[in-house]
């Protein structure tokens, strides 16, 4: 499972408080979510199949590739060449980390001769947005899972952990200037209003011609192992280049995918 992340920077938006202690306690439902995915594995095979293009999956704070193993296994089964980041545990943008991700992005792009889709869980989503905005010619899609894309640095319950393990301030406006702008390629944020780590308002994409928000009913640390997330992720990655269309949540209804625009 992914661990929480925080690297948001202050913005002109009003300060959103972090999730409540009650929501933090509710993160324990991750075990039920993982069990539901195993039980629904046959149903998840009904999701659209991919076209074999490479997908780079980036883990959350303190997590490693082990946390995304189930997610990557599912994507491989749907026809993608899914890869972990191969950089050990995610202790923030320490020396060599960003260069290592850029090197892997370039290698996958050149090896396949195709653009790479980026999937980032929590802090991994911050990295995905940075990579997409720095190298738009190499990136096909960006999907973030519960990532603090905007708002105040302390609108999460993990900013202290981030500062402890990274040795950096959680307020990082220079880096966030590469994260906040919408990438030019299709960009999806999958988020949960019951996220116990990141304030859900901070995970929303701004409106854009190829930008969307998909709401699920999930914990933060269960986002990478939740059946509704895996199905939506496979559906988004299967969109053809140049033929993107918004996610159709009506197929499974509001009990699975609530309306993300509701008040």
MOHU-V325392 format. One record per helix or strand of 2 or more residues. SS is the DSSP state (@ for helix, = for strand). FROM is the first residue (numbers start at 0). TO is the last residue. Records with the same first field share a line. If there is no record, write none. Layout:
# MOHU-V325392
SS = FROM-TO ; FROM-TO
This chain:
# MOHU-V325392
@ = 20-38 ; 40-43 ; 64-76 ; 96-111 ; 122-133 ; 158-165 ; 172-175 ; 199-202 ; 222-224 ; 226-236 ; 248-250
= = 53-57 ; 80-82 ; 115-120 ; 138-144 ; 185-190 ; 210-214
